[in-house]
Amino acid sequence: MDGTSGTPLRVGLFGYGLAGSVFHAPLVAATDGLVLDTVVTGDPERQKQVRAAYPDATTVATADDLLARADRLDLAVVASPNRTHVPLATAALEAGLPVVVDKPLAATAAEADELATLADARGLLLSAFHNRRWDNDFRTLAALLADGSLGDVHRFESRFERWRPALRGGWRDSADPQDVGGLLYDLGSHLVDQALTLFGPVTSVYAESDARRAGSVVDDDDFVALVHAGGVRTHLWMTAMAPQLGPRFRVLGSRAGYVKYGLDPQEAALRDGRRPGDDGTWGAEPESAWGRLGAGESPLTGGGEQVPSLPGAYPAYYAGIVEALRIGTPPPVTAAEAAATLRVLEAARRSASEGRVVRLAEGV
């Protein structure tokens, strides 16, 4: 790989399910400096979809087929089911390829640390795709924190709530530990990563975890409380059983609070076939969806002032990957950051199982 040339970096993509087809392939194709070269899928219908959407890409049926082409690739992206993340990332690193892995990076923090050690030994990039750092609401909140609008934050509340009372099947609803199923590791990976990014290391974790849907064998309704080393208390909710949705963010500070409802529009746009660069409105949302900043009143009765939401910016993740590969800057999400998120999730699972607060003495 010539990381300094203007030649596009060639990407091999493991998997063309939801993560591969909706997130990674479109974002890779929309990024200056990257080209989608090879896609692994053994499903004939998905192979047709790849050829229709990316006619210059090659489809192969197995991971070994892609690895056999490693000498013509510059980056591997692992967007296959969770149980394959570590073995495929390991194989790609051993083949000499930098690697992006969809979240969670691994099933355990120890596995994530082992991957990071391998990548460091090989001098190769390893990054986890925590794309929710580029949600519009998260970017807006980060800007409010940076300019001091909230004062000193003492409580951060964050939710990913859905109303999906029927099971859909597949690995996300599997109880096999290798599948890393359940909402704690699925949606919780995003929520914990955001909390750590905003407010730093965590010293204690308390969690509640339930399987509420008929026939469910994994958690589908979770609550996690974190205490950060800096004093902020974080409360996180993730559920498939919310017939009424709470605010996406509720953040309380010494000067003001910020409340935001609704989800970033980028995932819905990608699912609908829209692509970054189609027009000048990528990641934007209507004024009616903006959050509100104020003190002493409810945003639902008009309290506070509307805060224009910064546009969501998922393309920034892969732009950061290009920069890291070409000039050696740190990747937009490091393996160490992904491992820290996993340590908090492991503590949350232990807390829910044992019914107690789990202390992380050194902070994670």
C-alpha positions as CSV (number, residue, x, y, z in Angstrom):
1,M,0.0,0.0,0.0
2,D,1.3,3.5,-0.9
3,G,-0.3,5.6,1.7
4,T,1.2,8.8,0.3
5,S,0.0,8.6,-3.3
6,G,-3.2,10.0,-4.7
7,T,-4.3,6.6,-5.9
8,P,-7.6,5.6,-4.2
9,L,-7.1,3.0,-1.4
10,R,-8.8,-0.3,-2.3
11,V,-11.2,-1.7,0.3
12,G,-12.2,-5.3,0.9
13,L,-15.6,-5.6,2.7
14,F,-16.5,-8.7,4.7
15,G,-20.2,-9.0,4.8
16,Y,-23.2,-7.5,2.9
17,G,-26.0,-7.7,5.4
18,L,-27.4,-4.7,7.2
19,A,-24.0,-3.3,8.4
20,G,-22.2,-3.9,5.1
21,S,-25.0,-2.8,2.7
22,V,-26.5,0.1,4.6
23,F,-23.5,1.6,6.3
24,H,-20.1,0.6,5.2
25,A,-20.4,0.1,1.4
26,P,-22.2,3.4,0.8
27,L,-19.9,5.4,3.1
28,V,-16.7,3.8,1.6
29,A,-18.0,4.5,-1.9
30,A,-18.8,8.2,-1.0
31,T,-15.3,8.8,0.5
32,D,-12.7,10.6,-1.5
33,G,-9.6,8.4,-1.5
34,L,-11.4,5.1,-1.1
35,V,-12.8,2.6,-3.7
36,L,-14.9,-0.5,-2.9
37,D,-12.9,-3.2,-4.5
38,T,-14.0,-6.6,-3.1
39,V,-17.2,-7.7,-1.2
40,V,-17.6,-11.0,0.5
41,T,-21.1,-12.5,0.4
42,G,-22.1,-16.1,-0.4
43,D,-25.7,-15.1,-1.0
44,P,-26.5,-15.0,-4.7
45,E,-29.2,-12.3,-4.2
46,R,-26.8,-10.1,-2.3
47,Q,-24.1,-10.7,-4.9
48,K,-26.6,-9.3,-7.5
49,Q,-27.2,-6.3,-5.3
50,V,-23.5,-5.6,-5.0
51,R,-23.1,-5.8,-8.8
52,A,-26.0,-3.4,-9.3
53,A,-24.9,-0.9,-6.8
54,Y,-21.1,-1.1,-7.3
55,P,-20.5,-2.5,-10.8
56,D,-16.7,-2.0,-10.5
57,A,-16.5,-4.1,-7.3
58,T,-15.7,-7.9,-7.3
59,T,-17.9,-10.2,-5.3
60,V,-16.4,-13.3,-3.7
61,A,-18.1,-16.1,-1.8
62,T,-15.8,-16.6,1.2
63,A,-13.5,-14.7,3.5
64,D,-10.6,-16.8,2.2
65,D,-11.3,-15.6,-1.3
66,L,-10.9,-12.0,-0.1
67,L,-7.8,-12.8,1.9
68,A,-6.3,-14.4,-1.2
69,R,-6.6,-10.9,-2.8
70,A,-4.9,-9.1,0.1
71,D,-1.9,-8.0,-2.0
72,R,-4.2,-5.8,-4.1
73,L,-6.1,-4.3,-1.2
74,D,-5.3,-1.4,1.2
75,L,-8.0,-1.8,3.9
76,A,-10.3,-4.6,5.2
77,V,-13.7,-3.8,6.7
78,V,-15.3,-6.4,8.9
79,A,-19.1,-5.9,8.7
80,S,-20.1,-9.5,9.3
81,P,-21.9,-11.0,12.4
82,N,-20.3,-10.3,15.8
83,R,-18.9,-13.9,16.2
84,T,-16.7,-13.3,13.1
85,H,-15.2,-10.0,14.2
86,V,-12.2,-11.3,16.0
87,P,-11.2,-14.2,13.6
88,L,-11.7,-12.1,10.5
89,A,-9.9,-9.0,11.9
90,T,-7.0,-11.3,13.0
91,A,-6.8,-13.0,9.6
92,A,-6.8,-9.6,7.8
93,L,-4.1,-8.2,10.1
94,E,-2.0,-11.3,9.7
95,A,-2.4,-10.8,5.9
96,G,-0.9,-7.3,6.2
97,L,-4.1,-5.3,6.0
98,P,-5.3,-2.4,8.1
99,V,-8.7,-3.1,9.5
100,V,-11.9,-1.4,10.4
101,V,-14.4,-3.5,12.5
102,D,-18.0,-2.8,13.0
103,K,-18.9,-2.4,16.7
104,P,-18.5,-4.1,19.0
105,L,-14.8,-4.6,18.1
106,A,-14.9,-8.0,20.0
107,A,-16.9,-10.0,22.5
108,T,-14.6,-9.0,25.4
109,A,-12.1,-6.3,26.2
110,A,-9.4,-8.9,26.5
111,E,-10.0,-9.9,22.9
112,A,-10.0,-6.3,21.8
113,D,-6.7,-5.8,23.6
114,E,-5.2,-8.8,21.8
115,L,-6.3,-7.5,18.5
116,A,-4.7,-4.1,19.3
117,T,-1.5,-5.8,20.3
118,L,-1.4,-7.7,17.0
119,A,-2.1,-4.5,15.0
120,D,0.6,-2.6,16.9
121,A,3.1,-5.4,16.3
122,R,2.4,-5.3,12.6
123,G,2.3,-1.6,12.4
124,L,-1.2,-1.6,11.1
125,L,-4.3,0.5,11.7
126,L,-7.1,-1.0,13.7
127,S,-10.3,1.0,14.3
128,A,-13.9,0.3,15.5
129,F,-16.9,1.8,13.6
130,H,-18.5,3.8,16.4
131,N,-20.4,5.9,13.9
132,R,-22.8,7.4,16.5
133,R,-20.0,9.9,17.4
134,W,-21.1,11.6,14.2
135,D,-24.8,11.8,14.9
136,N,-26.3,15.2,14.6
137,D,-27.5,15.4,18.2
138,F,-24.1,14.1,19.6
139,R,-22.2,16.7,17.5
140,T,-24.5,19.4,18.7
141,L,-24.2,18.4,22.4
142,A,-20.4,18.3,22.1
143,A,-20.4,21.8,20.7
144,L,-22.6,23.0,23.6
145,L,-20.2,21.4,26.1
146,A,-17.2,23.0,24.4
147,D,-18.7,26.5,24.5
148,G,-19.8,26.3,28.1
149,S,-23.5,26.8,27.4
150,L,-24.5,24.1,30.0
151,G,-22.0,25.1,32.7
152,D,-20.7,22.2,34.7
153,V,-22.6,19.1,33.7
154,H,-23.7,16.8,36.5
155,R,-26.1,14.4,34.8
156,F,-26.2,13.0,31.3
157,E,-29.2,10.9,30.2
158,S,-29.1,9.1,26.9
159,R,-31.5,6.7,25.2
160,F,-31.9,4.4,22.3
161,E,-35.5,3.3,22.7
162,R,-37.6,1.3,20.1
163,W,-41.0,-0.3,19.9
164,R,-40.3,-3.8,18.5
165,P,-42.3,-6.2,20.6
166,A,-41.9,-9.1,18.2
167,L,-38.7,-11.0,17.8
168,R,-36.9,-10.9,14.5
169,G,-34.6,-13.8,14.9
170,G,-31.0,-14.0,13.8
171,W,-27.8,-13.6,15.7
172,R,-28.9,-10.4,17.5
173,D,-31.5,-12.5,19.4
174,S,-29.2,-15.5,20.0
175,A,-28.1,-16.5,23.5
176,D,-24.9,-18.1,22.3
177,P,-22.1,-16.0,23.9
178,Q,-20.1,-16.0,20.7
179,D,-23.0,-14.1,18.9
180,V,-22.8,-11.3,21.4
181,G,-26.5,-10.9,21.1
182,G,-28.8,-8.6,23.1
183,L,-29.3,-4.8,23.3
184,L,-26.6,-4.2,25.9
185,Y,-23.9,-4.9,23.4
186,D,-25.8,-3.8,20.4
187,L,-27.2,-0.3,21.2
188,G,-25.3,-0.1,24.5
189,S,-22.0,-0.1,22.6
190,H,-23.0,3.2,21.0
191,L,-24.4,4.7,24.2
192,V,-21.3,3.8,26.4
193,D,-18.9,5.0,23.7
194,Q,-20.7,8.4,23.5
195,A,-20.6,8.8,27.3
196,L,-16.9,7.9,27.6
197,T,-16.1,10.3,24.7
198,L,-18.0,13.2,26.3
199,F,-17.2,12.7,30.0
200,G,-14.2,10.4,30.3
201,P,-13.4,7.4,32.4
202,V,-15.9,5.5,34.6
203,T,-15.3,4.4,38.2
204,S,-18.5,2.5,38.9
205,V,-21.3,0.8,36.9
206,Y,-24.7,-0.3,37.9
207,A,-27.1,-2.1,35.5
208,E,-30.5,-3.7,35.2
209,S,-31.1,-6.1,32.3
210,D,-34.3,-7.9,31.3
211,A,-35.7,-10.1,28.5
212,R,-39.3,-8.9,28.2
213,R,-40.5,-10.0,24.8
214,A,-42.2,-13.3,24.5
215,G,-39.7,-16.0,23.7
216,S,-36.7,-13.7,24.1
217,V,-33.5,-15.4,25.5
218,V,-31.4,-12.3,25.5
219,D,-31.7,-8.8,27.0
220,D,-34.0,-6.4,25.2
221,D,-34.6,-3.9,28.0
222,D,-31.6,-2.4,29.8
223,F,-30.6,0.4,32.1
224,V,-27.0,1.4,32.9
225,A,-25.8,4.0,35.4
226,L,-22.2,5.2,35.3
227,V,-20.2,7.4,37.6
228,H,-17.4,9.2,35.7
229,A,-14.1,10.0,37.4
230,G,-14.9,13.7,36.8
231,G,-18.1,13.4,38.8
232,V,-20.7,13.3,36.0
233,R,-23.5,10.7,36.5
234,T,-24.6,9.0,33.3
235,H,-27.9,7.2,32.9
236,L,-28.4,5.1,29.8
237,W,-31.5,3.3,28.5
238,M,-31.7,0.8,25.6
239,T,-34.9,-1.1,24.9
240,A,-37.0,-2.7,22.3
241,M,-40.1,-2.4,24.5
242,A,-40.9,1.3,24.7
243,P,-44.3,2.1,23.3
244,Q,-43.7,5.7,24.2
245,L,-40.2,7.1,23.5
246,G,-38.3,9.3,25.9
247,P,-35.9,12.0,24.9
248,R,-32.8,11.0,23.0
249,F,-30.7,13.3,25.3
250,R,-31.4,15.1,28.5
251,V,-28.3,16.8,29.9
252,L,-28.3,18.9,33.1
253,G,-25.7,21.5,33.9
254,S,-25.1,24.3,36.4
255,R,-26.2,26.9,33.9
256,A,-28.7,25.2,31.6
257,G,-30.1,21.9,30.4
258,Y,-30.4,20.5,26.9
259,V,-33.2,18.2,25.8
260,K,-33.3,16.5,22.4
261,Y,-36.0,14.2,21.0
262,G,-35.8,12.0,17.9
263,L,-33.0,10.1,16.1
264,D,-30.3,11.3,13.8
265,P,-31.6,11.1,10.2
266,Q,-28.6,9.4,8.5
267,E,-29.4,5.8,9.1
268,A,-32.9,6.3,7.7
269,A,-31.5,8.1,4.7
270,L,-29.0,5.3,4.0
271,R,-31.7,2.7,4.3
272,D,-33.8,4.7,1.8
273,G,-31.0,4.6,-0.7
274,R,-29.8,8.2,-0.3
275,R,-26.1,8.8,-0.3
276,P,-23.8,11.5,1.1
277,G,-23.2,14.0,-1.7
278,D,-26.5,13.5,-3.4
279,D,-27.3,17.1,-2.5
280,G,-26.3,19.6,0.1
281,T,-28.7,18.4,2.8
282,W,-26.9,15.3,4.1
283,G,-27.4,14.8,7.8
284,A,-29.7,17.9,8.2
285,E,-33.0,17.7,10.1
286,P,-36.0,20.0,10.1
287,E,-36.2,22.9,12.6
288,S,-39.1,21.1,14.3
289,A,-36.7,18.4,15.5
290,W,-34.1,20.7,17.0
291,G,-33.4,20.3,20.7
292,R,-33.9,23.1,23.3
293,L,-31.5,24.7,25.7
294,G,-32.7,26.5,28.8
295,A,-33.4,26.5,32.6
296,G,-36.5,26.3,34.8
297,E,-39.0,25.3,32.1
298,S,-40.0,22.2,30.2
299,P,-39.0,22.0,26.5
300,L,-42.4,20.4,25.8
301,T,-44.2,23.6,26.8
302,G,-41.9,25.9,24.9
303,G,-39.3,26.4,27.6
304,G,-35.8,27.4,26.6
305,E,-34.5,28.2,23.1
306,Q,-34.1,26.0,20.1
307,V,-30.6,24.9,19.3
308,P,-30.0,24.3,15.6
309,S,-28.7,20.8,15.2
310,L,-25.4,20.4,13.5
311,P,-25.6,18.1,10.4
312,G,-24.9,14.5,11.0
313,A,-21.5,13.5,9.5
314,Y,-21.0,9.8,9.1
315,P,-18.7,10.4,6.1
316,A,-16.2,12.0,8.5
317,Y,-15.4,8.5,9.9
318,Y,-14.0,7.1,6.7
319,A,-12.4,10.5,5.8
320,G,-10.5,10.1,9.1
321,I,-9.5,6.5,8.1
322,V,-8.1,7.8,4.8
323,E,-6.1,10.5,6.7
324,A,-4.8,7.9,9.1
325,L,-3.6,5.6,6.4
326,R,-2.1,8.3,4.2
327,I,-0.3,10.5,6.8
328,G,-0.3,8.4,10.0
329,T,-2.8,10.4,12.2
330,P,-4.6,8.5,14.8
331,P,-7.8,6.7,13.5
332,P,-11.1,8.4,14.3
333,V,-11.8,5.6,16.9
334,T,-8.9,3.7,18.4
335,A,-8.9,0.1,19.5
336,A,-8.1,1.3,23.0
337,E,-11.3,3.3,23.0
338,A,-13.3,0.4,21.8
339,A,-11.8,-1.8,24.5
340,A,-12.7,0.7,27.2
341,T,-16.3,0.6,26.0
342,L,-16.2,-3.2,26.3
343,R,-14.8,-3.0,29.8
344,V,-17.8,-0.9,30.9
345,L,-20.3,-3.3,29.1
346,E,-18.7,-6.2,30.8
347,A,-19.1,-4.5,34.2
348,A,-22.7,-3.7,33.3
349,R,-23.4,-7.3,32.5
350,R,-21.8,-8.4,35.8
351,S,-23.7,-5.8,37.7
352,A,-27.1,-6.9,36.3
353,S,-26.3,-10.6,36.9
354,E,-25.1,-10.0,40.5
355,G,-27.4,-7.2,41.5
356,R,-24.7,-4.9,42.7
357,V,-22.6,-1.9,41.8
358,V,-19.3,-2.9,40.1
359,R,-16.3,-0.7,40.9
360,L,-13.7,0.1,38.4
361,A,-11.0,1.4,40.7
362,E,-8.6,2.8,38.2
363,G,-11.3,4.2,35.9
364,V,-12.0,3.0,32.4
